[in-house]
């Protein structure tokens, strides 16, 4: 049975934070981003600016594409990074 893209369960930002063995507070301390700001992103009230998204992705050990998906951004059709050897 094929699942459509909308039926596939994507990891939420909250799940990414948990998978990184962090709390919103420890992520705040690690990134220098205010805990209340991180909370608003987790709650879906606001979206991070690109510079903060980069900091978050690094701290969580995920790609920007994965972080974007966790925030509900449709990244279908966006190419994956290609390593240049």
N, C-alpha and C positions, 0 to 999 in steps of 0.2 A: 504494500500500500504506500503510495507516494504521498508525502506531506507537502502542502504548499508552504511557501516561505513564511506566511503569517501563522501557520500552525506549528512551526518549529519554535521550541522554547528557548529564548535567548537569555543569557545571563544578565541579570540586572546589575547596576552599580553596587547595590548593597551586597549582592552575591560576590562580585569581584573583590570587594573589600574583605569579606569574610574568607574567601579563597586565599587571599594574601596574608591571612592570619593577623589582620589589623582590625582596629575599631575606627570609627569616624574620628575619635579623639586622637588616637595614635597616628592616623593618616594626616590629620591636621598638623601634629607636631613634626612629622617627617617631612611634610611639604611646605610648611609655613602658610598654608591656606587656612583661613578661619574655619573652625569647626561648624559654625552656623552656616557658612557658605557651602561646605560639603553636605551638610544636612539638607539644604535647599535643593541641591543637585540630586541627592538620593530620593527626595520626595517628588522630584519632577517639576518643581516650581520654576527653576531657572536652568539654563545651560551654561557650562563653563566657557570662558573665552579660550581661544586656541592656546595661548601661552600656559594657562592653568591646566588645560587638558593634557598638554605635553608633560607637565610636572606630575600630574596624576597618573598618567600611563606609565611613566618611568617608575614611580613609587609602587604601583600595583604590579609591575612586571608584565604588562600587556601592551599590545599595539594600539595605536590611535583608532584603528578600524574596530577592534574589539571594544574599546572604550566607547566609541560612537554608537555601536550596536546596543551597548548596555544602557545608553541614554535614550534609546528609541529612535535613533537617526537611521534612516534607510541608506545603507551603503552598498546595496546590491548594484552590481555593475562597476563598482570601484575596484580597480586592479589591486592585487596584492603586491607587496614590495618584491622586487626582483633583485637578487644579489648580483653584484657585478664582480666577477672574479678576475 
